[in-house]
Amino acid sequence: MSYFLIAVSTRENLELCVRYALAGFPSSISGLWAYLDIQEGDFLSFLYGARAYNLYEVESKAAYKDADRLPPWPPLVLRPSGRIYNFPFRLHLRQFRVLEEPLVRAEFAYVAENLLLRGGYRKSHFQADQTTLQNVSEMGLASSTAPKSLETPRAESFIPSVVRGRAGANQPYVFPLRELIVQTLLRRHLSAAANLHTVLGGAGVGGLDADKLEVLGEKAFPEGHVDILIKEATPLGMSRKVVVEVKLGRATNADAQQLSLYMERLGEECAGGVLVAGSVGSRIRNAASGLGIACMTYGIAGLGAQPMPHDKLLEAFSIAPVSG
């Protein structure tokens, strides 16, 4: 299971989320990213005004057609473009705890650092580590209040799909493959201990027990943000970490150099760095190897011009070391 903080744009939207125990994401690539990233059984809190609200478990998730006609959120109009987004991607929640806690608490340090280095929210959601979840599970009070029922009698669900290339895209029903989607697929792939063990072995990263690691989404550093951070869930003495950079297409020398900066930032606690891309040329592989970085390529079997339902993407996803 994972733990996320969901960024809410207004006090009114926060109140609606809490009233109906419901999280919604817009009809954009960031909305789809959140919908794919957060799974049934994961935990979340709402984030508004530098405070965390309540603790929930995701009971179910669904994407709805004609979301502009569905309560509880009105369409979102972005200025100055005037682009309109509705909220088709939704998570139905079960509340565990009632809380309202400022992020300045030490228990939220992992997320607060991400926010500070990013200069604000600017994301639909933030993944926190297991230590944060354990701390939040002791905050506030246990909840016994049932959410208010939300009547949506005409709601019709759909399964969002992905295509390779933009020609067949039709948002929010069909999205072109984007780097954020690859990041999510890789994080979820690596969240299975057997897959993580295989990938770490293929990348030449030793000395870590895959069963004792957690795989986290974007982590901010002063030099930028790494796409995936693999770290010991309960470190003792040292907190060993592996940083992973993900690229949709062909890897470049700049990608390897950027990943090297993250590795330097972690210092002795960095157990390795992995560059994952659609393709990696021999020149880049050699340059990355000189920086102590392993190169790997990903694939999504069968993904082409025809839409692939999002729930089929993970089973079609694979990753392999670059030979040579």
N, C-alpha and C positions, 0 to 999 in steps of 0.2 A: 504494500500500500504506500501511497505518497501523500504529502500534505501540501496544499496550495493556499495562497492568499489571493482572492479575487478582487481586482481593483474596480470600485464602483464610482461613477462619475458625479453623482449628485446625492444629496441627503434624501430627496424624494425616492430615487431609485433604490437606495439602501433600505428605506422603510418598506418598499414593495418586496424586495428580496427577502427580508426578515419575515414580513407578514405571511408570505406564501411559501416560505422555505424553498425558494427557487432561485437559481442563477441563470442568467441569460447572456449570450454572446452575439455580437453583431454579424450581419451578413457580409463579412469581409474575410480576407485571409487570416487576420489575427483571430477572428471569431472561430473559424474552422480549426485553427491551430489549437486554441483552448479546448475545443470540443474533442479533438483527437487526443490531446495531451492528458486530459483528466478522465479517469475511468471509474466505473462503478466500484464501490468499495474504498475509494480514496477519500481523504478528509480535506475539508476546506474551512476557511474563515473569510469573511468579507473585510475589505480594506478600504477605509474612507477617512480622510482628514488625519492621516498618520496614526490611525487607531485600528486595531483588529476587533472584529465583532463576531462573537459566537463561534461555536465549533459544530460542524455538520459532517455527516457521512453522505456520500453520493449513493442514493438508492437506485436511481435509474436515469437515463439520458435519452433525449429524442430531438430530432430536427423537424420543424413544422413548416408546411407550406403556408403561403399568404400570411406570414407573421406580422405584417403591418396591420392586420385586422384582429390580432389576438391580444388580449390583455396579458400582463398588466402594464407593460412599458410602452410609451408612445414612441414613434419613429424618432431617430436621432439625426439631426441636421448638422452637418459639419460646415463651419465657416472658415474661410470665405468661399470655398468651392461650391457650397450648396448641395453637396452630395448627401443623399438620404440613406440611412441604414435602419433596418428593423432587427429583430432579435429572434431568428429562427432556431438557434442552437441553445438547448436548455438542459439544465441539470435539476432533477427533482431530489430534494434533500431530506435527511432525517436529522433533527437537531439533537445534539448530545449535551452541550453546555451553553449557558448564557454568560457572556462576558463582554466587556468593553475595556480594552487595555491599550495604552499608548505604546507605540513601537520603540520608544526610547528605553524600554525595559531591556535589561541584558538578555533576557530569554528570547528576544526577537532580533538579536544581533546579526544573524545570518541574512535575514531579509532586509533589515535596516541598512546594512552596508551596501547591498545591491541597489537600494533606492537612492542612497546618498551618492554613490558613484555614477549613477545614471542621471542624476539631476531631477528625479521625480518619478512618477509612475510610468507613463508612456508605454505600458504593456497591459494586456488584458489580465495577466495572472503571473504570479511568482511562485516558484517551488521552494519550499523550505526543507530543511533536513529533519531526520527522525528525532533529533534532540529537541528541536523546536516543537514538534508535535507532542512529545512527552511532556514538555513544560506547559503547553497550552491545555493539555488534558487535565491539569491540576488547577487551572485558573477558574475564577468565577464560580458558578453554581451549576449543578446538574439540572437539566431541563426536563420538565414534565408537561410542557405546553404544546398542544397540537397546532400545526399551522392552519391558517384559514383556508378553506377550500376555494380554488379558483375555477370557475366554470368556463370551459372551452369546448362546447358541444360540437362545433364544426371543425375542430382541429384535425388536420390530416398530416401524418408524418411522412417523411421521405428519408432515404439513405444517401447522404452526400457522397459524391464520387470524385475521382481525380483522373486527369488525363496527362499524357506527356506532350507538352506544347500547348499553345494558347488557342489553337483553331477550334477545338471542341468545347471550350470553356463556356459555362452558362451559370454564373454565380447567382444564388448560393447553392445551386444543385450540383454543378460540376466545376471544379477548380483545376487550374493548371498546376502541375507539380512544382512546388517551391521549396526553398531550402528549409524553411520552418517545418514543413511536413517531413522532410528527410530527418531532421533533428529529432522530431518526436518518434518516428519509427525506430531510429537507432537507439534512443533512450529506452524505449519499451522493449526492444530486442535485447539490450544489455541488462535489463532488469531481471531477466531469467538467469539464475546463477550459472547454469550449464553453458549458455551462450557467452556470458561474461568470461567464464574460465577459458573458453575456446579462443575468444578474441584477444584476451590478455596474453595467452600463450603464443598466438600467432603474431602479436606485436612485440614479443620478446620481453614482456613485463613480468618479472618474477617476484617472489617473496610476498605475494598478497593472496589472501584466502577469499575467493569470490563470494562465499557464503556470508562473509562478514563485511561486505562492501555495500554501499548504496550509490545509486546512479541518479544524479541530479541534473536538471536543466540549466539554462544559462546562468553563469556566475560572473559577476562584474569584478574587474580588476582596474587599477588606475590606467593601465595600458589599453583597456577595452574590455570585452566580455568573451569568455570562452563558452563554446556551445554546450558542452557536456563536461561535468565534473564528477569523477568517480573517486569516492573517498571512503575511509573506514567509518562505519556507522558509530562505533563506540571506541574511539582511539584511546590507547594507553601509552603515555610517554611521548609518542610522536603521532601525528595525524598524516599518514601516507596518502598521497593523492595522485591520480592520473588525469591529465587534461586532454580533451578531445575536441578538435576543430573539424567542422563539417562544411563541405562545399558541394553545391548542387551539381556543378559541371566539372571542368578540368582544374586541377590544383595548380597553383602558381607559386613562385618563389616567395612572394609577399605573404602568402598563407603560412608557409613554413617559418618565415621570420617572425610573424606575429605569434605563432604558437610557441616559438622559442622564448619570446618575452614573457609569456605566462609561466613557462617552466622556470625561468630565472627568478620570477617573482616568488614562486613557492620554495625555491632553494632546496635544501637537503630533504625536505618532505615530499618533493616531487619524485614519484616512482617511475614516471614515463610520460611521453606525449605521443598522441596518435593523430595523424591527419587522414581524414576519411573524405573521399571525393568520388565523383562519377568516373573520373579517369585520372591517372597520374603518370606523367611521362618519365622516362629514365633520367633525364637531367634533374628534374625536381626530386625524384626519389633519392638520387645520389646526394643532392644538396641537403635534403631533410635528414638523411642518414648521418651526415657529418655534424648535424645539430642534435643528434640523439633522438630523432623523431622517427617513428615507424609509420609507413604509409599503407593504407588499405583502400579498397574500392567497394562501393555498395552496388547492389542491383535490386530491381523490383521486377520479378519474372512476370512477363505477360502484359506489363503496362505499356500502352502505346496510345494510338489515337482514339481507341474506344474507352469509354469511362470504366474505371474499376471502382467498385464500392469500397468505402473506407475500411469496412470491416474485413476486407480481403487483402489489404495492403500489407499488414504485418506478416501474414503467413507467406506472402510472396517476397518478403524482404530478406536479403542476405548480405553478408560482408565477408571479404577475403583479403589476405595480405597480398601486396604487390610483389610478384615474383621478379627475379632478375638478379 
